[in-house]
Amino acid sequence: MLTTYRWAALVAILTLAGCKVGPDFKHPPAPDATGYTPEPLPQQTVATNTPGGNAQQFVRDQDIPGQWWILFHSEPLNRLIEQALRANPDLDAAQAALREAKENVAAGEGSLFPKASLSLQAERTAINGVTSGQPKLQTTLNVVTPTLSISYAPDVFGGTRRQIESLAAQADYQRFELEATYLSLTSNVVVAAMQEASLRGQIAATQDIIKLQSDQLDVVRQRFTLGGGSRADVLTQDAALAQTKASLPPLQKQLAQTRDQLTALAGRLPSEEISETFDLANLQLPRELPVSLPSRLVEQRPDIRAARAQLATASANIGVAVANQLPQFLISPSVGTVATGFATMFAPGSGVWALAGSVSQTVFDAGTLLHKKRAAVAAYDQAAAQYRSTVIKACQNVADTLRALQSDADALAAESAAERSAFASLDLSRQQYQLGAIDYLTLLNAQRTWQQARISLVQAEASRYSDTAALFQALGGGWWHRTDIAQTNDTPKQP
């Protein structure tokens, strides 16, 4: 027995002090870039004296609130996002996937401990002595055998621990997939709300244009009646009015579809339409915009963190593949009793025990384990390349959004000036036409110019709101400040 105890103690020491084969995962280095554009960003965008035309200031490395959408100061938007977070099935699915991943980690950690099973065998046997040359021996024998069996595979080379690392990394992946789903959901609600506001603005502008053209049609008809105009002028104005009216149904269709989208994002059927509505006049454009450094962006973006978790999974899988090439240890002790009945099951002298140990090593498998290790290394290389690609695309996303915000401000200023000039030109043209100073074609061109300028102005204003929301999404959305999901050590740190 002393020898057995020493052997068991030796295995335990090897397990506790065992190494973990394979590479230890290290976080990829953060980009050393100090910005997203070749030239320094301006401190703020241009300002325009029009709704939604205030200047926006870029604040370097400013933190992002978890509920960034409240910066638009829209109570209907806040209520709708709250509904979506409670009822959207995509978010529920992502939360369930995270719970599954965490349970798999807990299940994997159980592999580090011995497995015990208890069995009870009861047997009643009739013995006939004829077979043993004792014809008078006739008896019935009861045998009861309870057994406790233990199986333990010491993790000498760390293969099991590497497998747990892989499972934990997969749980991290699901954690950031949840954050990405959360960010995508809230961003989609905000952008769809901005789209609704834009469409309502375009519809209102189109209705104003229809009214103006209708009034002008009355003027043209009056001139025709008085002999100051031609029948062709009346028909042309009527056609222009009909064409403008024809542009209204597509806008109304887009508005209805956007309403359906918002209803679906809130976790409802289309027949259960949301009550919240959105107009540009009821939104405020945030005046300060955060611009995180690329070194912080890699900590803030859920997609980058998810790609890093996949890289960690691939790294741990190399260790698993290496450990599978090394000797495998197994200890299988068992203890029990053998008795002639339940009453004597634990009587003195009835105990039995066994202690078995084994070591196995694959000596030939046609290169299976070697190729599996090489496959694991290739999978790591793939994950590393995908991580780099994710980082590059994330930085491009931020750069594109910053460019868009500057362009939006410039475009709004230009469209505002163009709309004012077009309306002034139209007003003057209407007066001159009534006086007979210009022909109808000149008036019609002025109408069309103002019509396009009016619609473009609404679209330019809406683009500022949409691209502002896109910037918050591109920078990660401030998930590290949220409290509806328990936080771990995932908060982005200062570089």
C-alpha positions in Angstrom: 0.0 0.0 0.0 2.9 2.4 0.7 4.1 2.1 -2.8 0.6 2.7 -4.1 0.2 5.9 -2.0 3.6 7.2 -3.2 2.6 6.6 -6.8 -0.7 8.4 -6.4 1.1 11.3 -4.7 3.6 11.5 -7.5 0.8 11.7 -10.1 -0.9 14.4 -8.1 2.3 16.5 -7.9 2.8 16.1 -11.6 -0.7 17.3 -12.2 -0.4 20.4 -10.0 3.0 21.3 -11.3 2.2 20.3 -14.9 3.0 22.7 -17.7 0.6 23.9 -20.4 1.9 23.0 -23.8 1.3 25.3 -26.7 1.5 29.1 -26.9 0.3 31.4 -24.2 -2.0 33.9 -25.8 -0.9 37.5 -25.9 -3.1 40.4 -26.9 -2.1 41.8 -30.4 -0.5 45.2 -30.1 -2.8 48.2 -30.5 -2.3 50.4 -33.6 0.3 53.2 -32.9 -1.6 55.7 -35.2 -2.6 58.9 -33.6 -5.5 59.6 -35.9 -7.7 58.4 -38.7 -6.9 60.8 -41.5 -3.6 61.9 -43.1 -4.2 65.5 -42.1 -5.3 66.7 -38.6 -9.1 66.9 -38.2 -10.6 70.4 -37.9 -11.7 71.2 -34.4 -15.3 71.6 -35.5 -17.6 71.6 -38.5 -19.0 74.7 -40.1 -22.2 76.2 -38.8 -25.3 77.2 -40.7 -28.2 79.4 -39.7 -30.8 76.7 -40.4 -32.4 74.0 -38.3 -29.9 71.3 -37.6 -27.1 73.6 -38.7 -25.2 74.1 -35.5 -21.4 73.4 -35.4 -20.2 70.1 -34.0 -16.9 70.0 -32.1 -14.6 67.0 -32.3 -13.3 66.2 -28.8 -10.2 64.0 -28.9 -10.5 60.8 -26.7 -13.7 61.9 -25.0 -15.6 59.0 -23.3 -18.9 57.8 -24.7 -22.1 57.4 -22.6 -23.7 54.0 -22.5 -27.0 55.5 -23.6 -25.5 57.8 -26.3 -28.9 58.2 -28.0 -30.2 60.5 -25.2 -27.9 63.2 -26.7 -30.5 63.8 -29.4 -33.0 64.9 -26.7 -35.9 62.9 -28.1 -38.3 61.3 -25.5 -40.0 59.2 -28.2 -36.6 57.9 -29.3 -35.7 57.0 -25.7 -39.0 55.2 -25.2 -38.7 53.3 -28.4 -35.2 52.1 -27.6 -36.3 50.9 -24.2 -39.1 48.9 -25.8 -36.6 47.4 -28.3 -34.2 46.4 -25.5 -37.0 44.6 -23.7 -38.6 42.8 -26.6 -36.3 42.4 -29.5 -35.8 38.6 -30.2 -32.3 39.1 -31.7 -31.1 40.5 -28.3 -32.8 37.6 -26.5 -31.0 35.1 -28.8 -27.6 36.7 -28.2 -28.2 36.6 -24.4 -29.1 32.9 -24.6 -26.0 32.2 -26.6 -23.9 33.9 -23.9 -25.5 31.8 -21.2 -24.8 28.7 -23.2 -21.2 29.6 -23.7 -20.8 30.2 -19.9 -22.3 26.9 -19.1 -19.9 25.2 -21.5 -17.0 26.8 -19.6 -18.4 25.5 -16.3 -18.8 22.0 -17.9 -15.3 22.1 -19.2 -13.9 23.0 -15.8 -15.4 19.8 -14.5 -12.8 17.9 -16.5 -10.1 18.9 -14.1 -11.7 16.9 -11.3 -12.2 13.1 -10.8 -15.4 11.5 -11.9 -17.1 9.2 -9.5 -19.9 6.7 -10.2 -21.7 4.5 -7.7 -23.2 1.1 -8.8 -25.1 -1.6 -7.0 -25.3 -5.1 -8.4 -27.6 -7.7 -6.7 -27.5 -11.3 -7.9 -29.4 -14.5 -6.9 -27.9 -17.7 -8.2 -29.0 -21.3 -7.9 -26.0 -23.7 -7.5 -26.2 -27.3 -8.6 -23.4 -29.6 -7.3 -23.7 -32.0 -10.2 -21.4 -30.0 -12.3 -18.7 -30.2 -9.6 -19.2 -33.8 -8.7 -21.3 -33.1 -5.6 -24.9 -34.1 -6.6 -26.2 -33.5 -3.1 -25.1 -29.9 -3.1 -28.2 -27.8 -4.0 -28.3 -24.3 -2.7 -29.3 -20.7 -3.6 -26.7 -18.0 -3.2 -27.4 -14.2 -2.9 -24.6 -11.8 -3.8 -24.8 -8.0 -3.3 -21.9 -5.9 -4.7 -22.0 -2.1 -4.2 -19.0 -0.3 -5.9 -17.7 3.2 -6.0 -15.6 3.8 -9.1 -13.4 6.8 -9.7 -11.9 7.9 -12.9 -9.3 10.6 -13.1 -7.2 11.8 -16.0 -4.3 14.0 -14.7 -3.8 17.1 -16.8 -0.1 16.6 -16.9 0.6 18.5 -20.1 -2.2 21.1 -19.8 -4.4 19.9 -22.6 -7.6 20.1 -20.5 -6.7 23.5 -19.2 -6.0 24.7 -22.8 -9.5 23.3 -23.7 -11.0 25.3 -20.9 -9.1 28.4 -22.2 -10.7 27.8 -25.6 -14.2 27.5 -24.1 -13.6 30.7 -22.0 -12.5 32.6 -25.1 -15.6 31.4 -26.9 -17.6 32.8 -24.0 -15.8 36.1 -24.5 -16.7 35.9 -28.2 -20.4 35.5 -27.3 -20.1 38.3 -24.8 -19.0 40.7 -27.5 -21.4 39.3 -30.0 -24.1 40.3 -27.5 -22.6 43.8 -27.3 -22.5 44.0 -31.1 -26.1 42.9 -31.2 -27.0 45.5 -28.6 -25.1 48.2 -30.5 -26.6 47.2 -33.8 -30.1 47.2 -32.4 -29.9 50.6 -30.8 -28.1 52.1 -33.8 -30.7 50.7 -36.2 -33.5 52.2 -34.1 -31.8 55.6 -34.1 -31.0 55.6 -37.8 -34.5 54.3 -38.8 -36.0 57.1 -36.6 -33.8 59.6 -38.4 -35.0 58.2 -41.7 -38.6 58.6 -40.7 -37.9 62.2 -39.7 -36.3 62.8 -43.1 -39.2 61.2 -45.0 -41.7 63.2 -43.0 -39.7 66.4 -43.9 -39.6 65.4 -47.5 -43.3 64.7 -47.6 -44.1 68.0 -46.0 -41.8 69.8 -48.4 -43.5 68.0 -51.4 -46.9 69.0 -50.1 -45.8 72.6 -49.9 -44.5 72.4 -53.4 -47.8 70.9 -54.6 -49.7 73.8 -53.0 -47.4 76.3 -54.7 -47.7 74.6 -58.0 -51.5 74.4 -57.6 -51.7 78.1 -56.9 -49.5 78.8 -59.9 -51.7 76.6 -62.1 -54.6 78.9 -61.1 -52.6 81.9 -62.2 -51.6 80.3 -65.5 -55.2 79.4 -66.2 -56.4 82.9 -65.4 -53.8 84.4 -67.8 -55.0 81.9 -70.5 -58.6 83.0 -69.9 -57.6 86.6 -70.2 -55.6 86.0 -73.3 -52.2 86.6 -71.7 -51.0 83.0 -71.9 -51.2 79.9 -74.1 -53.0 76.6 -73.7 -49.5 75.0 -73.8 -48.6 76.9 -70.6 -51.6 75.5 -68.8 -50.9 72.0 -69.9 -47.2 72.2 -69.0 -48.0 73.6 -65.5 -50.6 70.9 -65.0 -48.0 68.2 -66.0 -45.5 69.7 -63.6 -48.1 69.5 -60.8 -49.0 65.9 -61.7 -45.3 65.0 -61.7 -44.8 66.4 -58.2 -47.9 64.6 -57.0 -46.5 61.4 -58.4 -43.4 61.8 -56.3 -45.5 61.7 -53.1 -46.6 58.1 -53.1 -43.0 56.6 -53.2 -42.1 58.8 -50.2 -45.3 57.6 -48.4 -44.4 54.0 -49.2 -40.9 54.5 -47.8 -42.3 56.1 -44.6 -44.7 53.1 -44.1 -41.9 50.6 -44.6 -39.7 52.6 -42.2 -42.5 52.5 -39.7 -42.7 48.7 -40.2 -38.9 48.5 -39.6 -39.2 50.4 -36.3 -42.1 48.3 -35.2 -40.1 45.1 -35.9 -37.0 46.5 -34.1 -39.3 47.0 -31.1 -40.2 43.3 -31.1 -43.7 43.7 -32.5 -45.7 42.5 -35.4 -46.5 45.0 -38.2 -50.1 45.2 -37.1 -49.0 46.4 -33.6 -47.5 49.6 -34.9 -45.5 51.8 -32.5 -47.1 55.0 -31.3 -43.9 57.1 -31.4 -43.3 59.4 -34.4 -40.2 61.4 -35.4 -39.7 64.8 -37.0 -36.5 66.7 -37.6 -37.8 69.7 -35.7 -38.1 67.6 -32.5 -34.4 66.4 -32.6 -31.3 68.1 -31.3 -27.9 67.7 -32.9 -25.2 66.8 -30.4 -22.7 69.6 -30.3 -19.7 67.6 -28.9 -18.5 64.5 -30.8 -16.0 62.0 -29.3 -13.0 60.9 -31.3 -11.3 58.0 -29.7 -7.7 57.1 -30.5 -7.1 54.0 -32.6 -5.3 52.4 -29.6 -8.6 52.8 -27.6 -10.8 51.9 -30.5 -9.5 48.3 -30.4 -10.8 48.1 -26.8 -14.1 49.8 -27.5 -15.4 48.1 -30.7 -17.3 44.9 -30.0 -16.4 43.4 -33.3 -12.7 43.8 -32.6 -13.1 42.3 -29.2 -15.0 39.4 -30.7 -12.2 38.9 -33.3 -9.6 38.9 -30.5 -11.6 36.3 -28.6 -11.6 34.1 -31.7 -7.9 34.6 -31.9 -7.5 33.4 -28.3 -9.7 30.4 -29.0 -7.4 29.5 -31.9 -4.3 29.9 -29.8 -5.7 27.6 -27.1 -6.7 25.0 -29.6 -3.0 24.7 -30.7 -2.2 23.7 -27.1 -5.0 21.1 -27.2 -3.6 19.7 -30.4 -0.1 19.5 -29.0 -1.2 17.9 -25.7 -3.1 15.2 -27.7 0.3 14.1 -29.2 1.7 13.5 -25.8 1.2 10.6 -23.4 -2.3 10.3 -21.8 -2.6 9.3 -18.1 -5.6 7.7 -16.4 -6.1 6.6 -12.8 -9.1 4.4 -12.0 -9.5 3.4 -8.3 -12.6 1.6 -7.1 -13.8 0.4 -3.7 -16.8 -1.7 -2.7 -18.0 -4.7 -0.7 -19.2 -8.2 -1.6 -21.9 -9.7 0.7 -24.5 -12.4 0.7 -27.3 -9.9 1.5 -28.1 -6.3 2.1 -27.8 -6.8 5.9 -24.2 -7.9 5.7 -23.1 -5.4 3.0 -20.8 -3.5 5.3 -19.8 -6.3 7.6 -16.1 -6.6 8.5 -14.1 -8.5 5.9 -16.5 -7.8 3.1 -14.6 -4.9 1.5 -12.8 -5.1 -1.8 -10.8 -2.5 -3.6 -8.7 -2.0 -6.8 -6.3 0.7 -8.0 -5.4 0.8 -11.7 -3.4 3.3 -13.6 -2.5 3.5 -17.3 -0.4 5.6 -19.7 -1.1 5.5 -23.4 0.9 7.0 -26.2 -0.1 7.0 -29.9 2.8 5.5 -31.9 1.2 5.4 -35.3 -1.9 7.2 -36.7 -0.8 8.0 -40.2 0.0 11.5 -39.2 -3.5 12.3 -38.0 -2.5 14.2 -34.8 0.4 16.0 -36.5 -1.9 17.3 -39.2 -4.5 18.3 -36.6 -1.8 20.4 -34.9 -0.8 22.0 -38.2 -4.5 22.7 -38.9 -4.8 24.4 -35.5 -1.7 26.5 -36.3 -3.3 27.4 -39.7 -6.5 28.3 -38.0 -4.6 30.6 -35.7 -2.9 32.3 -38.6 -6.4 32.8 -40.2 -7.8 34.2 -37.0 -4.8 36.6 -36.7 -5.4 37.8 -40.3 -9.1 38.3 -39.7 -8.3 40.2 -36.5 -6.0 42.6 -38.4 -8.7 43.0 -41.1 -11.3 43.8 -38.5 -9.1 46.5 -37.0 -8.4 48.1 -40.4 -12.1 48.1 -41.3 -13.0 49.5 -38.0 -10.6 52.4 -38.4 -11.8 52.9 -42.0 -15.4 53.0 -40.6 -14.5 55.8 -38.2 -12.5 57.7 -40.8 -15.4 57.5 -43.3 -17.9 58.7 -40.7 -15.6 61.6 -39.7 -15.3 62.6 -43.3 -19.1 62.3 -43.7 -19.7 64.6 -40.8 -17.5 67.3 -42.2 -19.1 66.9 -45.6 -22.6 66.9 -44.2 -22.0 70.3 -42.5 -20.6 71.7 -45.7 -23.4 70.3 -47.7 -26.1 71.6 -45.4 -24.5 75.1 -45.6 -24.5 74.9 -49.4 -28.0 73.5 -49.7 -29.3 76.1 -47.3 -27.9 78.9 -49.4 -29.1 77.2 -52.6 -32.6 76.9 -51.2 -32.8 80.5 -50.2 -31.5 81.7 -53.5 -33.9 79.3 -55.4 -36.9 80.5 -53.4 -36.0 84.1 -53.9 -35.6 83.5 -57.7 -38.9 81.7 -57.8 -40.7 84.5 -55.9 -39.2 87.0 -58.3 -40.1 84.9 -61.3 -43.7 84.5 -60.2 -44.1 88.3 -59.9 -42.4 88.9 -63.3 -44.6 86.2 -65.0 -47.8 87.8 -63.6 -46.6 91.1 -65.1 -45.7 89.4 -68.4 -42.0 90.2 -68.1 -40.8 86.6 -68.6 -42.2 83.6 -70.4 -43.6 80.5 -68.7 -40.5 78.4 -69.4 -38.4 80.6 -67.2 -41.0 80.4 -64.4 -41.1 76.6 -64.7 -37.3 76.3 -64.4 -37.4 78.4 -61.3 -40.1 76.1 -59.8 -38.1 73.0 -60.6 -34.9 74.5 -59.1 -36.6 75.4 -55.9 -38.3 72.1 -55.7 -35.1 70.2 -55.9 -33.3 72.6 -53.5 -36.1 72.2 -50.9 -35.9 68.4 -50.9 -32.1 68.4 -50.9 -32.1 70.7 -47.9 -34.2 68.3 -45.9 -32.0 65.4 -46.9 -28.9 67.3 -46.0 -30.3 68.1 -42.5 -31.2 64.4 -41.9 -27.8 63.2 -43.0 -26.2 65.2 -40.2 -28.3 63.3 -37.6 -27.8 59.9 -39.3 -24.0 60.3 -39.6 -23.8 61.5 -36.0 -25.4 58.3 -34.9 -23.1 56.4 -37.2 -20.1 57.9 -35.4 -21.2 56.7 -32.0 -21.8 53.3 -33.4 -18.4 53.3 -35.1 -16.7 54.1 -31.8 -18.3 51.2 -29.9 -21.4 52.9 -28.5 -20.2 53.1 -24.9 -21.1 49.5 -23.9 -18.7 49.6 -21.0 -20.9 52.1 -19.2 -24.1 50.0 -19.5 -25.6 48.4 -16.4 -28.2 46.1 -17.8 -25.6 43.3 -18.3 -23.1 42.5 -15.5 -19.7 43.9 -16.3 -16.5 42.0 -15.9 -12.9 43.2 -16.5 -13.9 44.3 -20.0 -13.9 48.0 -19.5 -11.5 49.7 -22.0 -8.4 50.9 -20.4 -6.4 54.0 -21.2 -3.5 53.2 -23.6 
